[in-house]
């Protein structure tokens, strides 16, 4: 049997696809796994903020189109890029075991976020990070940062930024942390990750029972529970890529800690919650917290946040 994996062509996407290929081949010796490599529009358009070209769903749509056209059986995604809406005929059936979810501070000049001087320039594409950074350090100048991981690191090395913030997991997988003089892993309380950070989502063509069986063999139950809470929250609150929203569930023993934050990209008008619950009481946790925040005005706040998200920064986009 041949199994075709649809993947983007970025270094990180290919690492993820090859990782799943190896796992499948190790478990199913009769299956030959091949990659269908696709250059997504999100990888091509690097001069505009992600949210202005259709958000992270941009990274998944082309892969889904390939599956619907019969050119691939499964797609391997960074789960944080997978919208909560899945097209008919496709299904997100498995989430792999989650790795370290932290964001990491990187600099060639300063040892930590606290050591950044007033007015220092920090690079990030993420409205979520921008919101959390400016909440804690309103004096910083946050500039947009696009491009693949190597491009972002090159811009940092060239001195275009005093520091940048990226997901730790991607840099670790590609072994890129060793080349940066100063790195500081940020705690989950300091920088709440996005939905699905550091887990892979396995999307399949629904009708194929064998493909479903293979995909489900990759599933990690604890990660599935936590990321479902996150996806329920995002789905209920209706937050797209152009909304500054952070949400993260972590399981420790029998307890789940769920952290959420939303607000304006400039770090003002913040709403946040941190809840600890027994795992058995968490089936509706994501939706419940979303409803609580909606009752407190979250939808109106997010609507305003999306309007102002790109108004001020347009002239200085890099």
MIGU-593372 format. One record per residue (C-alpha): x, y, z; residue in three letters. Coordinates in steps of 0.1 Angstrom, whole numbers, plus 5000, padded with zeros to 4 digits. Layout:
N
r xx->X; yy->Y; zz->Z; res->ala;
...
***
This chain:
318
r xx->5000; yy->5000; zz->5000; res->unk;
r xx->5012; yy->5035; zz->4992; res->unk;
r xx->5004; yy->5064; zz->5016; res->unk;
r xx->5008; yy->5100; zz->5003; res->unk;
r xx->5015; yy->5127; zz->5029; res->unk;
r xx->5007; yy->5163; zz->5018; res->unk;
r xx->5032; yy->5187; zz->5033; res->unk;
r xx->5045; yy->5223; zz->5029; res->unk;
r xx->5081; yy->5227; zz->5018; res->unk;
r xx->5094; yy->5248; zz->5047; res->unk;
r xx->5123; yy->5231; zz->5067; res->unk;
r xx->5100; yy->5227; zz->5097; res->unk;
r xx->5071; yy->5212; zz->5077; res->unk;
r xx->5094; yy->5188; zz->5060; res->unk;
r xx->5109; yy->5177; zz->5094; res->unk;
r xx->5074; yy->5171; zz->5106; res->unk;
r xx->5064; yy->5151; zz->5075; res->unk;
r xx->5095; yy->5129; zz->5075; res->unk;
r xx->5090; yy->5123; zz->5113; res->unk;
r xx->5055; yy->5110; zz->5106; res->unk;
r xx->5067; yy->5090; zz->5076; res->unk;
r xx->5093; yy->5072; zz->5098; res->unk;
r xx->5067; yy->5065; zz->5125; res->unk;
r xx->5042; yy->5050; zz->5100; res->unk;
r xx->5069; yy->5029; zz->5083; res->unk;
r xx->5081; yy->5016; zz->5116; res->unk;
r xx->5046; yy->5005; zz->5126; res->unk;
r xx->5034; yy->4993; zz->5091; res->unk;
r xx->5061; yy->4976; zz->5072; res->unk;
r xx->5038; yy->4970; zz->5042; res->unk;
r xx->5031; yy->5007; zz->5037; res->unk;
r xx->5053; yy->5028; zz->5014; res->unk;
r xx->5051; yy->5065; zz->5024; res->unk;
r xx->5057; yy->5092; zz->4999; res->unk;
r xx->5055; yy->5130; zz->5003; res->unk;
r xx->5035; yy->5154; zz->4981; res->unk;
r xx->5054; yy->5187; zz->4987; res->unk;
r xx->5034; yy->5219; zz->4981; res->unk;
r xx->5046; yy->5255; zz->4982; res->unk;
r xx->5017; yy->5272; zz->5000; res->unk;
r xx->5007; yy->5308; zz->4993; res->unk;
r xx->5016; yy->5316; zz->5030; res->unk;
r xx->5052; yy->5305; zz->5022; res->unk;
r xx->5053; yy->5327; zz->4990; res->unk;
r xx->5038; yy->5360; zz->5002; res->unk;
r xx->5064; yy->5372; zz->5027; res->unk;
r xx->5059; yy->5409; zz->5025; res->unk;
r xx->5025; yy->5411; zz->5042; res->unk;
r xx->5014; yy->5402; zz->5078; res->unk;
r xx->5000; yy->5367; zz->5079; res->unk;
r xx->4965; yy->5379; zz->5090; res->unk;
r xx->4962; yy->5401; zz->5059; res->unk;
r xx->4967; yy->5372; zz->5035; res->unk;
r xx->4941; yy->5350; zz->5050; res->unk;
r xx->4956; yy->5339; zz->5083; res->unk;
r xx->4972; yy->5306; zz->5092; res->unk;
r xx->4944; yy->5287; zz->5073; res->unk;
r xx->4965; yy->5297; zz->5043; res->unk;
r xx->4990; yy->5271; zz->5053; res->unk;
r xx->4965; yy->5243; zz->5054; res->unk;
r xx->4941; yy->5251; zz->5026; res->unk;
r xx->4964; yy->5240; zz->4997; res->unk;
r xx->4971; yy->5207; zz->5015; res->unk;
r xx->4934; yy->5201; zz->5020; res->unk;
r xx->4928; yy->5209; zz->4983; res->unk;
r xx->4953; yy->5182; zz->4974; res->unk;
r xx->4936; yy->5156; zz->4996; res->unk;
r xx->4901; yy->5165; zz->4982; res->unk;
r xx->4915; yy->5162; zz->4947; res->unk;
r xx->4928; yy->5127; zz->4955; res->unk;
r xx->4965; yy->5136; zz->4954; res->unk;
r xx->4972; yy->5128; zz->4991; res->unk;
r xx->4958; yy->5106; zz->5018; res->unk;
r xx->4968; yy->5125; zz->5049; res->unk;
r xx->4983; yy->5159; zz->5057; res->unk;
r xx->5007; yy->5167; zz->5085; res->unk;
r xx->5001; yy->5201; zz->5100; res->unk;
r xx->5015; yy->5222; zz->5129; res->unk;
r xx->4982; yy->5219; zz->5149; res->unk;
r xx->4984; yy->5257; zz->5157; res->unk;
r xx->4979; yy->5263; zz->5119; res->unk;
r xx->4948; yy->5242; zz->5116; res->unk;
r xx->4915; yy->5262; zz->5117; res->unk;
r xx->4887; yy->5249; zz->5139; res->unk;
r xx->4866; yy->5245; zz->5107; res->unk;
r xx->4875; yy->5213; zz->5087; res->unk;
r xx->4861; yy->5209; zz->5051; res->unk;
r xx->4835; yy->5182; zz->5044; res->unk;
r xx->4852; yy->5149; zz->5034; res->unk;
r xx->4882; yy->5156; zz->5056; res->unk;
r xx->4888; yy->5150; zz->5093; res->unk;
r xx->4913; yy->5158; zz->5120; res->unk;
r xx->4916; yy->5124; zz->5136; res->unk;
r xx->4949; yy->5124; zz->5155; res->unk;
r xx->4971; yy->5148; zz->5175; res->unk;
r xx->5007; yy->5136; zz->5182; res->unk;
r xx->5023; yy->5139; zz->5216; res->unk;
r xx->5029; yy->5175; zz->5224; res->unk;
r xx->5065; yy->5187; zz->5230; res->unk;
r xx->5077; yy->5218; zz->5248; res->unk;
r xx->5052; yy->5246; zz->5241; res->unk;
r xx->5073; yy->5276; zz->5253; res->unk;
r xx->5082; yy->5306; zz->5233; res->unk;
r xx->5118; yy->5316; zz->5234; res->unk;
r xx->5135; yy->5350; zz->5235; res->unk;
r xx->5165; yy->5353; zz->5212; res->unk;
r xx->5191; yy->5381; zz->5210; res->unk;
r xx->5227; yy->5388; zz->5199; res->unk;
r xx->5229; yy->5417; zz->5224; res->unk;
r xx->5208; yy->5411; zz->5255; res->unk;
r xx->5207; yy->5381; zz->5278; res->unk;
r xx->5170; yy->5383; zz->5286; res->unk;
r xx->5137; yy->5400; zz->5281; res->unk;
r xx->5141; yy->5419; zz->5313; res->unk;
r xx->5175; yy->5433; zz->5301; res->unk;
r xx->5161; yy->5449; zz->5270; res->unk;
r xx->5165; yy->5487; zz->5273; res->unk;
r xx->5136; yy->5511; zz->5268; res->unk;
r xx->5125; yy->5514; zz->5232; res->unk;
r xx->5143; yy->5482; zz->5221; res->unk;
r xx->5130; yy->5467; zz->5188; res->unk;
r xx->5115; yy->5432; zz->5192; res->unk;
r xx->5104; yy->5412; zz->5161; res->unk;
r xx->5074; yy->5390; zz->5160; res->unk;
r xx->5046; yy->5383; zz->5134; res->unk;
r xx->5022; yy->5372; zz->5161; res->unk;
r xx->4995; yy->5395; zz->5175; res->unk;
r xx->4994; yy->5371; zz->5205; res->unk;
r xx->5030; yy->5377; zz->5213; res->unk;
r xx->5028; yy->5415; zz->5206; res->unk;
r xx->4998; yy->5418; zz->5231; res->unk;
r xx->5017; yy->5399; zz->5258; res->unk;
r xx->5050; yy->5417; zz->5253; res->unk;
r xx->5034; yy->5452; zz->5253; res->unk;
r xx->5013; yy->5443; zz->5283; res->unk;
r xx->5045; yy->5437; zz->5303; res->unk;
r xx->5068; yy->5461; zz->5285; res->unk;
r xx->5048; yy->5490; zz->5269; res->unk;
r xx->5081; yy->5508; zz->5262; res->unk;
r xx->5092; yy->5482; zz->5236; res->unk;
r xx->5089; yy->5488; zz->5199; res->unk;
r xx->5074; yy->5457; zz->5183; res->unk;
r xx->5080; yy->5452; zz->5146; res->unk;
r xx->5066; yy->5426; zz->5122; res->unk;
r xx->5089; yy->5397; zz->5113; res->unk;
r xx->5081; yy->5374; zz->5083; res->unk;
r xx->5100; yy->5347; zz->5065; res->unk;
r xx->5110; yy->5312; zz->5073; res->unk;
r xx->5129; yy->5305; zz->5105; res->unk;
r xx->5164; yy->5309; zz->5088; res->unk;
r xx->5153; yy->5343; zz->5073; res->unk;
r xx->5141; yy->5355; zz->5107; res->unk;
r xx->5173; yy->5345; zz->5124; res->unk;
r xx->5194; yy->5362; zz->5097; res->unk;
r xx->5174; yy->5394; zz->5102; res->unk;
r xx->5182; yy->5392; zz->5139; res->unk;
r xx->5219; yy->5385; zz->5132; res->unk;
r xx->5220; yy->5415; zz->5109; res->unk;
r xx->5209; yy->5438; zz->5137; res->unk;
r xx->5174; yy->5446; zz->5123; res->unk;
r xx->5160; yy->5437; zz->5157; res->unk;
r xx->5174; yy->5438; zz->5192; res->unk;
r xx->5156; yy->5406; zz->5199; res->unk;
r xx->5130; yy->5383; zz->5184; res->unk;
r xx->5105; yy->5358; zz->5199; res->unk;
r xx->5098; yy->5324; zz->5182; res->unk;
r xx->5084; yy->5290; zz->5193; res->unk;
r xx->5111; yy->5270; zz->5210; res->unk;
r xx->5101; yy->5237; zz->5195; res->unk;
r xx->5108; yy->5246; zz->5159; res->unk;
r xx->5143; yy->5259; zz->5166; res->unk;
r xx->5151; yy->5229; zz->5187; res->unk;
r xx->5139; yy->5204; zz->5160; res->unk;
r xx->5161; yy->5222; zz->5134; res->unk;
r xx->5190; yy->5225; zz->5159; res->unk;
r xx->5193; yy->5262; zz->5155; res->unk;
r xx->5194; yy->5273; zz->5191; res->unk;
r xx->5232; yy->5267; zz->5194; res->unk;
r xx->5241; yy->5295; zz->5170; res->unk;
r xx->5223; yy->5323; zz->5190; res->unk;
r xx->5244; yy->5340; zz->5218; res->unk;
r xx->5214; yy->5347; zz->5241; res->unk;
r xx->5183; yy->5325; zz->5245; res->unk;
r xx->5157; yy->5326; zz->5273; res->unk;
r xx->5128; yy->5302; zz->5274; res->unk;
r xx->5097; yy->5320; zz->5285; res->unk;
r xx->5074; yy->5305; zz->5311; res->unk;
r xx->5038; yy->5297; zz->5302; res->unk;
r xx->5027; yy->5324; zz->5326; res->unk;
r xx->5050; yy->5349; zz->5310; res->unk;
r xx->5040; yy->5341; zz->5274; res->unk;
r xx->5009; yy->5319; zz->5269; res->unk;
r xx->5012; yy->5299; zz->5236; res->unk;
r xx->4986; yy->5297; zz->5208; res->unk;
r xx->4961; yy->5269; zz->5204; res->unk;
r xx->4978; yy->5237; zz->5194; res->unk;
r xx->5014; yy->5248; zz->5199; res->unk;
r xx->5040; yy->5221; zz->5197; res->unk;
r xx->5017; yy->5193; zz->5185; res->unk;
r xx->5011; yy->5179; zz->5151; res->unk;
r xx->4976; yy->5175; zz->5136; res->unk;
r xx->4970; yy->5145; zz->5113; res->unk;
r xx->4942; yy->5153; zz->5089; res->unk;
r xx->4928; yy->5125; zz->5066; res->unk;
r xx->4903; yy->5118; zz->5039; res->unk;
r xx->4874; yy->5106; zz->5059; res->unk;
r xx->4863; yy->5077; zz->5037; res->unk;
r xx->4894; yy->5056; zz->5039; res->unk;
r xx->4893; yy->5032; zz->5068; res->unk;
r xx->4929; yy->5020; zz->5065; res->unk;
r xx->4942; yy->5056; zz->5064; res->unk;
r xx->4921; yy->5063; zz->5095; res->unk;
r xx->4937; yy->5033; zz->5113; res->unk;
r xx->4972; yy->5044; zz->5105; res->unk;
r xx->4965; yy->5080; zz->5115; res->unk;
r xx->4949; yy->5070; zz->5148; res->unk;
r xx->4980; yy->5050; zz->5157; res->unk;
r xx->4998; yy->5083; zz->5159; res->unk;
r xx->4974; yy->5098; zz->5185; res->unk;
r xx->4984; yy->5109; zz->5220; res->unk;
r xx->4953; yy->5109; zz->5243; res->unk;
r xx->4965; yy->5135; zz->5268; res->unk;
r xx->4975; yy->5159; zz->5241; res->unk;
r xx->4942; yy->5153; zz->5223; res->unk;
r xx->4923; yy->5162; zz->5254; res->unk;
r xx->4943; yy->5194; zz->5260; res->unk;
r xx->4943; yy->5206; zz->5224; res->unk;
r xx->4905; yy->5199; zz->5221; res->unk;
r xx->4899; yy->5222; zz->5250; res->unk;
r xx->4920; yy->5249; zz->5232; res->unk;
r xx->4902; yy->5243; zz->5199; res->unk;
r xx->4868; yy->5244; zz->5216; res->unk;
r xx->4877; yy->5278; zz->5232; res->unk;
r xx->4889; yy->5293; zz->5199; res->unk;
r xx->4859; yy->5279; zz->5180; res->unk;
r xx->4833; yy->5293; zz->5205; res->unk;
r xx->4849; yy->5327; zz->5208; res->unk;
r xx->4853; yy->5328; zz->5170; res->unk;
r xx->4889; yy->5341; zz->5171; res->unk;
r xx->4907; yy->5341; zz->5138; res->unk;
r xx->4944; yy->5346; zz->5130; res->unk;
r xx->4940; yy->5384; zz->5131; res->unk;
r xx->4928; yy->5383; zz->5167; res->unk;
r xx->4953; yy->5386; zz->5196; res->unk;
r xx->4943; yy->5355; zz->5216; res->unk;
r xx->4964; yy->5331; zz->5236; res->unk;
r xx->4951; yy->5298; zz->5250; res->unk;
r xx->4968; yy->5268; zz->5265; res->unk;
r xx->4958; yy->5237; zz->5284; res->unk;
r xx->4984; yy->5216; zz->5303; res->unk;
r xx->4977; yy->5183; zz->5320; res->unk;
r xx->4996; yy->5174; zz->5352; res->unk;
r xx->4985; yy->5142; zz->5367; res->unk;
r xx->4947; yy->5144; zz->5371; res->unk;
r xx->4946; yy->5181; zz->5367; res->unk;
r xx->4944; yy->5204; zz->5337; res->unk;
r xx->4956; yy->5240; zz->5339; res->unk;
r xx->4939; yy->5262; zz->5313; res->unk;
r xx->4953; yy->5297; zz->5306; res->unk;
r xx->4937; yy->5322; zz->5282; res->unk;
r xx->4943; yy->5358; zz->5274; res->unk;
r xx->4929; yy->5382; zz->5248; res->unk;
r xx->4930; yy->5420; zz->5243; res->unk;
r xx->4943; yy->5447; zz->5221; res->unk;
r xx->4976; yy->5442; zz->5202; res->unk;
r xx->4991; yy->5471; zz->5221; res->unk;
r xx->4988; yy->5452; zz->5254; res->unk;
r xx->4958; yy->5472; zz->5267; res->unk;
r xx->4922; yy->5460; zz->5274; res->unk;
r xx->4934; yy->5426; zz->5285; res->unk;
r xx->4910; yy->5399; zz->5296; res->unk;
r xx->4926; yy->5367; zz->5311; res->unk;
r xx->4917; yy->5336; zz->5330; res->unk;
r xx->4936; yy->5308; zz->5346; res->unk;
r xx->4916; yy->5277; zz->5357; res->unk;
r xx->4928; yy->5244; zz->5373; res->unk;
r xx->4903; yy->5215; zz->5371; res->unk;
r xx->4902; yy->5178; zz->5374; res->unk;
r xx->4905; yy->5162; zz->5340; res->unk;
r xx->4872; yy->5144; zz->5344; res->unk;
r xx->4854; yy->5178; zz->5346; res->unk;
r xx->4870; yy->5193; zz->5315; res->unk;
r xx->4849; yy->5181; zz->5286; res->unk;
r xx->4833; yy->5215; zz->5282; res->unk;
r xx->4860; yy->5236; zz->5298; res->unk;
r xx->4871; yy->5254; zz->5266; res->unk;
r xx->4835; yy->5264; zz->5257; res->unk;
r xx->4827; yy->5273; zz->5293; res->unk;
r xx->4856; yy->5297; zz->5296; res->unk;
r xx->4848; yy->5312; zz->5262; res->unk;
r xx->4812; yy->5318; zz->5272; res->unk;
r xx->4823; yy->5334; zz->5305; res->unk;
r xx->4845; yy->5358; zz->5285; res->unk;
r xx->4818; yy->5364; zz->5259; res->unk;
r xx->4795; yy->5374; zz->5288; res->unk;
r xx->4821; yy->5399; zz->5299; res->unk;
r xx->4823; yy->5415; zz->5265; res->unk;
r xx->4851; yy->5395; zz->5247; res->unk;
r xx->4834; yy->5396; zz->5213; res->unk;
r xx->4832; yy->5434; zz->5212; res->unk;
r xx->4867; yy->5436; zz->5225; res->unk;
r xx->4880; yy->5413; zz->5198; res->unk;
r xx->4861; yy->5431; zz->5171; res->unk;
r xx->4878; yy->5464; zz->5181; res->unk;
r xx->4912; yy->5446; zz->5184; res->unk;
r xx->4910; yy->5433; zz->5148; res->unk;
r xx->4901; yy->5467; zz->5135; res->unk;
r xx->4932; yy->5483; zz->5151; res->unk;
r xx->4955; yy->5454; zz->5146; res->unk;
r xx->4973; yy->5466; zz->5115; res->unk;
r xx->4963; yy->5503; zz->5114; res->unk;
r xx->4994; yy->5517; zz->5130; res->unk;
r xx->5020; yy->5493; zz->5118; res->unk;
r xx->5015; yy->5494; zz->5080; res->unk;
r xx->5041; yy->5520; zz->5072; res->unk;
r xx->5069; yy->5502; zz->5090; res->unk;
r xx->5063; yy->5466; zz->5079; res->unk;
r xx->5096; yy->5449; zz->5072; res->unk;
***
